[in-house]
Amino acid sequence: MGKGLFIAGTDTGVGKTLVACGLATLLKNRGYKVGVMKPAETGCAEKSGQLFPQDAFYLQQASGCQAPLEKICPYSLRAPLAPGMAAAMEKVEIDLSLIASLYNEINSAHDVTLVEGAGGLLVPLLPRYCYANLARAMRLPLLAVAANRLGAINHLLLTLEHASCRGLRVLGYVLNQVASEHSLAAKTNPAALRSLTSVPCLGEIPYIADLENKRPLLGDLFEGRLDLQPLDAIMSRG
């Protein structure tokens, strides 16, 4: 059985999938067999008559995971809403036991499995059941991804505090530059966060222009920008 990591954003649109793909590529390049999973993806468009989970596909491509896309992402939903809301609207019943079973199947065939949530920890999968519940049930340590912009301090600290309240182990956080221009907040956030939390920053990702064409180069773009030591430590344990 492999190890696992849960990747959560502090909000939507913070670059969570980008960071997950970059991390998957780095781990693959280090010789790890990398599995990926995105239990539910919303806002999916149709492709060949079926809803297509684009982010899950990016994860599959970046990691080299051989699991079929329908197992990597068992719930593809059309509405651009929280998965619990989209599923209710589309009359889809999310089965937590299926998610757990598919995770175990993927994880058993890989050294490490990266599980990407949707938005933040409190985004609901079911009524009264959010991604923080899922991460705890799966006993996965957490990597938080925050957009390096105004508001990042509050959003990240709230995420880290809630993770602690839920009993989640937090490996660290990543700051992702989502705009080409560095605002004053983006320039000062890293130092401010170092003074406000003991949770380590595991990397600062610069803005990547023309991302779609550069996805095959993510390994080079992320090389040296993420501290993999905490994950290596997990991998080395029996």
N, C-alpha and C positions, 0 to 999 in steps of 0.2 A: 504493500500500500504506500502510495506516495504522500508527500506533504502538500499542504494547501495554504492559500493566501486569499483573503477577501479584499477586494479593492472597491472603496466607496468614495464618492465625491462629496464635497461640502454643499453642492447644489447641482443643478443641471447645467450643461454647457461649460464645464470646467476643464475638460480635456481628459476625463477619466479613461475613455477608450484609448486615446493616444498613449497615455502613460502605461496602460496595461499592455498594449501592443509593443511598445518600446521595451518594457520589462521582459515580455515573453521572448522577444528577439534576442536580447542580451543573454538570457538564461539558455536559450537554444544554442547560441554561439559558444557558450561555455561548456557545452556537451550534455546539458540536462535534457531529458525527454519531457517536454512541456505540454500539459493538458490545459484546456481552457473551458470555461463555462459562463454563459450569461443566462441565468434561469428564465428571465422574461425580458423581452424587448418591445417597446411600444413605438408608435409612429412609423410602423413598417409599411412600405409601399409594395405593390404587387409586382412580381416578376414571374413570367411564364405561368400566370394564372394563380400564383400562390404568394402569400405574404412573405417577404424576404427580410430577414434580420441582418441589416447591413453591418452593424457593429460586431455582431457575433461572427460574421464572415471575415471581417478584418482581424479579429482575434485568431480565428482558425488559420488564416493565411500567415500571420506574423509568427505564430507558435509552431506551425507545421503539424498541429494536432490532426490525427487521422480520423477522429470520431466524426460521424456524419453531423451535418449542421443541425438537424432536427433533435439530436441529443445534446449538442452544445447549447442550443437555445430551444427548449421544449415549448415555450410559449411566445409566439410571435403575434403581436396585436396591432391593430390598425390605428386606433385613436392615440394621438400624442398626449397621453395622460400618464399618471402613476399606474403601474401595472394592475393594482387592485381595482382602480376605477375603470380602466380600459376593459379588463376582463369582465367586470359586472355589466358594462355597457354592451359588450359583444357576446354576452351569455356564455363565457368560457369559464370553466371551473378549474382554478389552479390547485393542483394536487401536490402538497408538500412532500409526500412520501415518494412521488415520482421524481421530484427534483433531487431528493436525497439518494434515491436509487441510481439515477443517472450520474450524479457526482461520484458516487462510490465506484461505478463502472469505469468512468473516465480516469479517476484518480488511481485506481488499481493498475492501470496500464501505463502510468507516467511517474516520473520522479517528483514532479510538482504540478499542481493544478491551480491556475489563477481563476478565481470566480469574481466576475464583475457584477456589481449591483446596478441599480437604476437610480440616478440622482443620489440623494443622501440616505443616511441610516434610517431615518424615520419614514421613508417612502413606503406606503403599504403594499404588500403582496395580497393580503387578505384583510377583511375587517379585523382590527385589533392584532394584526401580525405584520410586522415591518421587516426590513432587511437586517436591522440589528438583531431581531429574533432569529432570523435565518443564520446569520454569521455565528451567533452563539450556539445554536442547535448543531451546526456543522463543526463547531470547535475550531474555527479558523481565526488566526491572527489578522489584524487589520492594517491596511495601508490606506491612508487618507490622501485624496488629491484635491488641492485647492487652486482656484484660478488666482494668479498674482495680480490683484486689482483692488480697488477700493471695496471694503467689506470683507476682505479675506480674513482679517484678524478675527472678527466676530464669528464668522461662519466656521472657521477652522477650530477655534477654541470651543465653540458649542459642540462641534462634532466630537472632539477629543474628550470633552467632559461627559457627553452622553455615552460614548464608548466605555469610559471608565465606570459609569453608573450601571451599565449593562454587564459589566464583568468581562469585557472584551480586551484581549491583549493587543496593544497598539505597537506595531513595529516602528512606525514613523509616518511622516507626511512628505508629500512632494508638492512644490510650488510650480505651477505651469503658467507660462506667459502667454496669454490669450490674445494680446493685441500687439501690433507691430511697434507702437510707440510706448516707451516706458513712462507711465504716469508717476507722479510724486509718490503715490501710495505703493506702486510696484517697486520703486527704488528703496523705500524704507521698510516695507513689510518683512523682509528676511531678518533684519536686525531686531525689529520689534518682537517678532515671534520667538526669537532665541531668548529674549529677556522675559517672555511671558509664559513659556511652557518648557518643561524638561524633556518633552517628546522630541526626538531628533528629527531634523530635516534631512531626508535621504536624497534630496536632489532638487535642483532648480532647472527646469526645462525652458529653453529660450523659445521665442515665437518661431514657428516654422512656416514660412511662406510656401504657397503652392503645395500644400500637404499631400493632396491626392497623388501627385506625380512623384512625391518623395517617399511614399510608404515603403517601397523596396529598399530604401536606404536608412530605415529607422535604426538598424543596428549601429551604423556609423554615426548617425546623428545623436544617439543616446550614449554611445561609448564614453565612459569617464564622467558621465553626468548623474548617474545613479549609484548610490552606495549599496552594493549588494551584500555587504558583510552580514547584516542581520538575517537575511534570507539564507545565506550560506551557512550561518550558525544553526538555523532550523534544519537545513538539509543534512547536516553532519550528525545530527542526533539520531539515535536508534529508535 
